[in-house]
Amino acid sequence: MVNLQEEFRKTVRVLQVASRPRLRDFERMAAITAAGVVVMGIIGLVISFVLNIK
């Protein structure tokens, strides 16, 4: 059985230790994520074209 009180303490501890990322770090993470989305989109488009060639 899950001990909710202990889980709550762990969650509070993580939130106390965590900090907000600096703007530069956030921008870098956003750029990497956007690049990943674009790459996955291109791969999906290429697969779609390959499968639709008849």
PyMOL Python script that loads the backbone (N, CA, C, O; Angstrom):
from pymol import cmd

cmd.read_pdbstr("""\
ATOM      1  N   MET A   1       0.839  -1.183   0.000  1.00  0.00           N
ATOM      2  CA  MET A   1       0.000   0.000   0.000  1.00  0.00           C
ATOM      3  C   MET A   1       0.886   1.249   0.000  1.00  0.00           C
ATOM      4  O   MET A   1       1.940   1.269   0.634  1.00  0.00           O
ATOM      5  N   VAL A   2       0.463   2.255  -0.693  1.00  0.00           N
ATOM      6  CA  VAL A   2       1.242   3.479  -0.825  1.00  0.00           C
ATOM      7  C   VAL A   2       1.033   4.341   0.417  1.00  0.00           C
ATOM      8  O   VAL A   2      -0.097   4.584   0.841  1.00  0.00           O
ATOM      9  N   ASN A   3       2.138   4.792   0.987  1.00  0.00           N
ATOM     10  CA  ASN A   3       2.076   5.681   2.137  1.00  0.00           C
ATOM     11  C   ASN A   3       1.989   7.112   1.598  1.00  0.00           C
ATOM     12  O   ASN A   3       2.999   7.687   1.191  1.00  0.00           O
ATOM     13  N   LEU A   4       0.789   7.680   1.598  1.00  0.00           N
ATOM     14  CA  LEU A   4       0.578   8.999   0.996  1.00  0.00           C
ATOM     15  C   LEU A   4       1.351  10.093   1.716  1.00  0.00           C
ATOM     16  O   LEU A   4       1.840  11.029   1.083  1.00  0.00           O
ATOM     17  N   GLN A   5       1.464   9.981   3.018  1.00  0.00           N
ATOM     18  CA  GLN A   5       2.186  11.004   3.770  1.00  0.00           C
ATOM     19  C   GLN A   5       3.664  11.024   3.368  1.00  0.00           C
ATOM     20  O   GLN A   5       4.251  12.093   3.202  1.00  0.00           O
ATOM     21  N   GLU A   6       4.253   9.853   3.214  1.00  0.00           N
ATOM     22  CA  GLU A   6       5.659   9.759   2.796  1.00  0.00           C
ATOM     23  C   GLU A   6       5.840  10.269   1.374  1.00  0.00           C
ATOM     24  O   GLU A   6       6.802  10.982   1.093  1.00  0.00           O
ATOM     25  N   GLU A   7       4.936   9.917   0.482  1.00  0.00           N
ATOM     26  CA  GLU A   7       5.003  10.409  -0.906  1.00  0.00           C
ATOM     27  C   GLU A   7       4.874  11.926  -0.951  1.00  0.00           C
ATOM     28  O   GLU A   7       5.548  12.588  -1.741  1.00  0.00           O
ATOM     29  N   PHE A   8       4.014  12.472  -0.108  1.00  0.00           N
ATOM     30  CA  PHE A   8       3.845  13.930  -0.049  1.00  0.00           C
ATOM     31  C   PHE A   8       5.137  14.588   0.416  1.00  0.00           C
ATOM     32  O   PHE A   8       5.543  15.611  -0.136  1.00  0.00           O
ATOM     33  N   ARG A   9       5.789  14.011   1.428  1.00  0.00           N
ATOM     34  CA  ARG A   9       7.064  14.554   1.918  1.00  0.00           C
ATOM     35  C   ARG A   9       8.125  14.530   0.820  1.00  0.00           C
ATOM     36  O   ARG A   9       8.880  15.488   0.655  1.00  0.00           O
ATOM     37  N   LYS A  10       8.176  13.428   0.071  1.00  0.00           N
ATOM     38  CA  LYS A  10       9.143  13.331  -1.026  1.00  0.00           C
ATOM     39  C   LYS A  10       8.881  14.395  -2.088  1.00  0.00           C
ATOM     40  O   LYS A  10       9.811  15.008  -2.613  1.00  0.00           O
ATOM     41  N   THR A  11       7.606  14.603  -2.395  1.00  0.00           N
ATOM     42  CA  THR A  11       7.244  15.608  -3.396  1.00  0.00           C
ATOM     43  C   THR A  11       7.629  17.003  -2.937  1.00  0.00           C
ATOM     44  O   THR A  11       8.174  17.786  -3.715  1.00  0.00           O
ATOM     45  N   VAL A  12       7.352  17.317  -1.682  1.00  0.00           N
ATOM     46  CA  VAL A  12       7.711  18.629  -1.128  1.00  0.00           C
ATOM     47  C   VAL A  12       9.220  18.806  -1.168  1.00  0.00           C
ATOM     48  O   VAL A  12       9.705  19.890  -1.491  1.00  0.00           O
ATOM     49  N   ARG A  13       9.963  17.765  -0.848  1.00  0.00           N
ATOM     50  CA  ARG A  13      11.428  17.832  -0.865  1.00  0.00           C
ATOM     51  C   ARG A  13      11.953  18.137  -2.266  1.00  0.00           C
ATOM     52  O   ARG A  13      12.847  18.967  -2.433  1.00  0.00           O
ATOM     53  N   VAL A  14      11.400  17.470  -3.260  1.00  0.00           N
ATOM     54  CA  VAL A  14      11.821  17.712  -4.644  1.00  0.00           C
ATOM     55  C   VAL A  14      11.522  19.153  -5.039  1.00  0.00           C
ATOM     56  O   VAL A  14      12.355  19.804  -5.670  1.00  0.00           O
ATOM     57  N   LEU A  15      10.357  19.657  -4.681  1.00  0.00           N
ATOM     58  CA  LEU A  15      10.001  21.032  -5.034  1.00  0.00           C
ATOM     59  C   LEU A  15      10.884  22.055  -4.317  1.00  0.00           C
ATOM     60  O   LEU A  15      11.146  23.128  -4.862  1.00  0.00           O
ATOM     61  N   GLN A  16      11.341  21.742  -3.118  1.00  0.00           N
ATOM     62  CA  GLN A  16      12.232  22.655  -2.396  1.00  0.00           C
ATOM     63  C   GLN A  16      13.616  22.681  -3.021  1.00  0.00           C
ATOM     64  O   GLN A  16      14.260  23.729  -3.062  1.00  0.00           O
ATOM     65  N   VAL A  17      14.078  21.538  -3.505  1.00  0.00           N
ATOM     66  CA  VAL A  17      15.421  21.452  -4.086  1.00  0.00           C
ATOM     67  C   VAL A  17      15.442  22.000  -5.506  1.00  0.00           C
ATOM     68  O   VAL A  17      16.441  22.578  -5.936  1.00  0.00           O
ATOM     69  N   ALA A  18      14.348  21.822  -6.235  1.00  0.00           N
ATOM     70  CA  ALA A  18      14.294  22.241  -7.642  1.00  0.00           C
ATOM     71  C   ALA A  18      14.338  23.764  -7.748  1.00  0.00           C
ATOM     72  O   ALA A  18      13.907  24.482  -6.846  1.00  0.00           O
ATOM     73  N   SER A  19      14.863  24.229  -8.858  1.00  0.00           N
ATOM     74  CA  SER A  19      14.895  25.671  -9.115  1.00  0.00           C
ATOM     75  C   SER A  19      14.464  25.928 -10.552  1.00  0.00           C
ATOM     76  O   SER A  19      14.527  25.044 -11.406  1.00  0.00           O
ATOM     77  N   ARG A  20      14.035  27.131 -10.792  1.00  0.00           N
ATOM     78  CA  ARG A  20      13.639  27.488 -12.156  1.00  0.00           C
ATOM     79  C   ARG A  20      14.885  27.615 -13.023  1.00  0.00           C
ATOM     80  O   ARG A  20      15.918  28.102 -12.564  1.00  0.00           O
ATOM     81  N   PRO A  21      14.787  27.176 -14.283  1.00  0.00           N
ATOM     82  CA  PRO A  21      15.956  27.310 -15.161  1.00  0.00           C
ATOM     83  C   PRO A  21      16.186  28.771 -15.537  1.00  0.00           C
ATOM     84  O   PRO A  21      15.249  29.567 -15.604  1.00  0.00           O
ATOM     85  N   ARG A  22      17.435  29.100 -15.777  1.00  0.00           N
ATOM     86  CA  ARG A  22      17.734  30.449 -16.264  1.00  0.00           C
ATOM     87  C   ARG A  22      17.176  30.596 -17.676  1.00  0.00           C
ATOM     88  O   ARG A  22      16.935  29.601 -18.359  1.00  0.00           O
ATOM     89  N   LEU A  23      16.974  31.823 -18.108  1.00  0.00           N
ATOM     90  CA  LEU A  23      16.393  32.084 -19.421  1.00  0.00           C
ATOM     91  C   LEU A  23      17.230  31.439 -20.521  1.00  0.00           C
ATOM     92  O   LEU A  23      16.682  30.871 -21.466  1.00  0.00           O
ATOM     93  N   ARG A  24      18.547  31.524 -20.404  1.00  0.00           N
ATOM     94  CA  ARG A  24      19.431  30.941 -21.417  1.00  0.00           C
ATOM     95  C   ARG A  24      19.245  29.430 -21.489  1.00  0.00           C
ATOM     96  O   ARG A  24      19.205  28.857 -22.578  1.00  0.00           O
ATOM     97  N   ASP A  25      19.132  28.782 -20.327  1.00  0.00           N
ATOM     98  CA  ASP A  25      18.924  27.333 -20.304  1.00  0.00           C
ATOM     99  C   ASP A  25      17.572  26.968 -20.895  1.00  0.00           C
ATOM    100  O   ASP A  25      17.458  25.997 -21.643  1.00  0.00           O
ATOM    101  N   PHE A  26      16.550  27.743 -20.560  1.00  0.00           N
ATOM    102  CA  PHE A  26      15.212  27.485 -21.093  1.00  0.00           C
ATOM    103  C   PHE A  26      15.195  27.642 -22.611  1.00  0.00           C
ATOM    104  O   PHE A  26      14.603  26.825 -23.317  1.00  0.00           O
ATOM    105  N   GLU A  27      15.842  28.689 -23.111  1.00  0.00           N
ATOM    106  CA  GLU A  27      15.887  28.905 -24.564  1.00  0.00           C
ATOM    107  C   GLU A  27      16.602  27.748 -25.262  1.00  0.00           C
ATOM    108  O   GLU A  27      16.184  27.310 -26.334  1.00  0.00           O
ATOM    109  N   ARG A  28      17.679  27.258 -24.651  1.00  0.00           N
ATOM    110  CA  ARG A  28      18.418  26.130 -25.236  1.00  0.00           C
ATOM    111  C   ARG A  28      17.546  24.876 -25.266  1.00  0.00           C
ATOM    112  O   ARG A  28      17.506  24.172 -26.275  1.00  0.00           O
ATOM    113  N   MET A  29      16.847  24.595 -24.163  1.00  0.00           N
ATOM    114  CA  MET A  29      15.966  23.421 -24.128  1.00  0.00           C
ATOM    115  C   MET A  29      14.837  23.545 -25.148  1.00  0.00           C
ATOM    116  O   MET A  29      14.476  22.569 -25.806  1.00  0.00           O
ATOM    117  N   ALA A  30      14.278  24.761 -25.277  1.00  0.00           N
ATOM    118  CA  ALA A  30      13.198  24.976 -26.236  1.00  0.00           C
ATOM    119  C   ALA A  30      13.696  24.784 -27.668  1.00  0.00           C
ATOM    120  O   ALA A  30      12.993  24.205 -28.496  1.00  0.00           O
ATOM    121  N   ALA A  31      14.899  25.265 -27.963  1.00  0.00           N
ATOM    122  CA  ALA A  31      15.457  25.121 -29.307  1.00  0.00           C
ATOM    123  C   ALA A  31      15.735  23.652 -29.632  1.00  0.00           C
ATOM    124  O   ALA A  31      15.457  23.201 -30.743  1.00  0.00           O
ATOM    125  N   ILE A  32      16.277  22.910 -28.678  1.00  0.00           N
ATOM    126  CA  ILE A  32      16.554  21.491 -28.904  1.00  0.00           C
ATOM    127  C   ILE A  32      15.258  20.723 -29.103  1.00  0.00           C
ATOM    128  O   ILE A  32      15.171  19.856 -29.973  1.00  0.00           O
ATOM    129  N   THR A  33      14.243  21.043 -28.290  1.00  0.00           N
ATOM    130  CA  THR A  33      12.952  20.380 -28.429  1.00  0.00           C
ATOM    131  C   THR A  33      12.321  20.690 -29.783  1.00  0.00           C
ATOM    132  O   THR A  33      11.789  19.797 -30.442  1.00  0.00           O
ATOM    133  N   ALA A  34      12.380  21.961 -30.199  1.00  0.00           N
ATOM    134  CA  ALA A  34      11.823  22.346 -31.496  1.00  0.00           C
ATOM    135  C   ALA A  34      12.555  21.634 -32.634  1.00  0.00           C
ATOM    136  O   ALA A  34      11.927  21.188 -33.594  1.00  0.00           O
ATOM    137  N   ALA A  35      13.865  21.528 -32.528  1.00  0.00           N
ATOM    138  CA  ALA A  35      14.634  20.824 -33.557  1.00  0.00           C
ATOM    139  C   ALA A  35      14.225  19.356 -33.618  1.00  0.00           C
ATOM    140  O   ALA A  35      14.119  18.785 -34.704  1.00  0.00           O
ATOM    141  N   GLY A  36      13.997  18.749 -32.469  1.00  0.00           N
ATOM    142  CA  GLY A  36      13.555  17.360 -32.435  1.00  0.00           C
ATOM    143  C   GLY A  36      12.197  17.174 -33.081  1.00  0.00           C
ATOM    144  O   GLY A  36      11.972  16.199 -33.797  1.00  0.00           O
ATOM    145  N   VAL A  37      11.292  18.105 -32.831  1.00  0.00           N
ATOM    146  CA  VAL A  37       9.964  18.036 -33.438  1.00  0.00           C
ATOM    147  C   VAL A  37      10.066  18.167 -34.956  1.00  0.00           C
ATOM    148  O   VAL A  37       9.394  17.445 -35.692  1.00  0.00           O
ATOM    149  N   VAL A  38      10.904  19.084 -35.420  1.00  0.00           N
ATOM    150  CA  VAL A  38      11.079  19.276 -36.859  1.00  0.00           C
ATOM    151  C   VAL A  38      11.679  18.025 -37.493  1.00  0.00           C
ATOM    152  O   VAL A  38      11.220  17.584 -38.546  1.00  0.00           O
ATOM    153  N   VAL A  39      12.691  17.457 -36.867  1.00  0.00           N
ATOM    154  CA  VAL A  39      13.327  16.240 -37.408  1.00  0.00           C
ATOM    155  C   VAL A  39      12.314  15.103 -37.464  1.00  0.00           C
ATOM    156  O   VAL A  39      12.236  14.399 -38.471  1.00  0.00           O
ATOM    157  N   MET A  40      11.540  14.912 -36.404  1.00  0.00           N
ATOM    158  CA  MET A  40      10.533  13.843 -36.395  1.00  0.00           C
ATOM    159  C   MET A  40       9.475  14.094 -37.477  1.00  0.00           C
ATOM    160  O   MET A  40       9.004  13.152 -38.114  1.00  0.00           O
ATOM    161  N   GLY A  41       9.108  15.341 -37.680  1.00  0.00           N
ATOM    162  CA  GLY A  41       8.152  15.673 -38.733  1.00  0.00           C
ATOM    163  C   GLY A  41       8.691  15.353 -40.116  1.00  0.00           C
ATOM    164  O   GLY A  41       7.976  14.812 -40.960  1.00  0.00           O
ATOM    165  N   ILE A  42       9.948  15.687 -40.346  1.00  0.00           N
ATOM    166  CA  ILE A  42      10.568  15.392 -41.642  1.00  0.00           C
ATOM    167  C   ILE A  42      10.648  13.891 -41.861  1.00  0.00           C
ATOM    168  O   ILE A  42      10.366  13.407 -42.958  1.00  0.00           O
ATOM    169  N   ILE A  43      11.031  13.149 -40.828  1.00  0.00           N
ATOM    170  CA  ILE A  43      11.100  11.686 -40.951  1.00  0.00           C
ATOM    171  C   ILE A  43       9.714  11.128 -41.268  1.00  0.00           C
ATOM    172  O   ILE A  43       9.581  10.259 -42.131  1.00  0.00           O
ATOM    173  N   GLY A  44       8.688  11.614 -40.585  1.00  0.00           N
ATOM    174  CA  GLY A  44       7.327  11.157 -40.853  1.00  0.00           C
ATOM    175  C   GLY A  44       6.880  11.490 -42.262  1.00  0.00           C
ATOM    176  O   GLY A  44       6.207  10.685 -42.907  1.00  0.00           O
ATOM    177  N   LEU A  45       7.246  12.665 -42.745  1.00  0.00           N
ATOM    178  CA  LEU A  45       6.888  13.073 -44.104  1.00  0.00           C
ATOM    179  C   LEU A  45       7.570  12.181 -45.138  1.00  0.00           C
ATOM    180  O   LEU A  45       6.944  11.757 -46.109  1.00  0.00           O
ATOM    181  N   VAL A  46       8.849  11.900 -44.926  1.00  0.00           N
ATOM    182  CA  VAL A  46       9.584  11.036 -45.852  1.00  0.00           C
ATOM    183  C   VAL A  46       8.975   9.632 -45.859  1.00  0.00           C
ATOM    184  O   VAL A  46       8.795   9.040 -46.923  1.00  0.00           O
ATOM    185  N   ILE A  47       8.660   9.103 -44.684  1.00  0.00           N
ATOM    186  CA  ILE A  47       8.033   7.776 -44.614  1.00  0.00           C
ATOM    187  C   ILE A  47       6.688   7.784 -45.325  1.00  0.00           C
ATOM    188  O   ILE A  47       6.348   6.841 -46.039  1.00  0.00           O
ATOM    189  N   SER A  48       5.930   8.848 -45.126  1.00  0.00           N
ATOM    190  CA  SER A  48       4.625   8.966 -45.786  1.00  0.00           C
ATOM    191  C   SER A  48       4.779   8.980 -47.312  1.00  0.00           C
ATOM    192  O   SER A  48       4.024   8.316 -48.023  1.00  0.00           O
ATOM    193  N   PHE A  49       5.750   9.733 -47.803  1.00  0.00           N
ATOM    194  CA  PHE A  49       5.984   9.775 -49.248  1.00  0.00           C
ATOM    195  C   PHE A  49       6.406   8.403 -49.784  1.00  0.00           C
ATOM    196  O   PHE A  49       5.929   7.960 -50.829  1.00  0.00           O
ATOM    197  N   VAL A  50       7.301   7.745 -49.059  1.00  0.00           N
ATOM    198  CA  VAL A  50       7.794   6.438 -49.488  1.00  0.00           C
ATOM    199  C   VAL A  50       6.655   5.420 -49.543  1.00  0.00           C
ATOM    200  O   VAL A  50       6.570   4.633 -50.485  1.00  0.00           O
ATOM    201  N   LEU A  51       5.792   5.434 -48.549  1.00  0.00           N
ATOM    202  CA  LEU A  51       4.699   4.464 -48.502  1.00  0.00           C
ATOM    203  C   LEU A  51       3.594   4.766 -49.512  1.00  0.00           C
ATOM    204  O   LEU A  51       2.837   3.869 -49.884  1.00  0.00           O
ATOM    205  N   ASN A  52       3.492   6.019 -49.960  1.00  0.00           N
ATOM    206  CA  ASN A  52       2.448   6.391 -50.918  1.00  0.00           C
ATOM    207  C   ASN A  52       2.896   6.330 -52.361  1.00  0.00           C
ATOM    208  O   ASN A  52       2.090   6.578 -53.258  1.00  0.00           O
ATOM    209  N   ILE A  53       4.161   6.006 -52.619  1.00  0.00           N
ATOM    210  CA  ILE A  53       4.638   5.853 -53.996  1.00  0.00           C
ATOM    211  C   ILE A  53       4.150   4.518 -54.527  1.00  0.00           C
ATOM    212  O   ILE A  53       4.412   3.470 -53.936  1.00  0.00           O
ATOM    213  N   LYS A  54       3.434   4.560 -55.652  1.00  0.00           N
ATOM    214  CA  LYS A  54       2.901   3.325 -56.234  1.00  0.00           C
ATOM    215  C   LYS A  54       3.143   3.276 -57.716  1.00  0.00           C
ATOM    216  O   LYS A  54       2.760   2.308 -58.372  1.00  0.00           O
TER     217      LYS A  54
END
""", "prot")
cmd.dss("prot")
cmd.show_as("cartoon", "prot")
cmd.util.cbc("prot")
cmd.orient("prot")
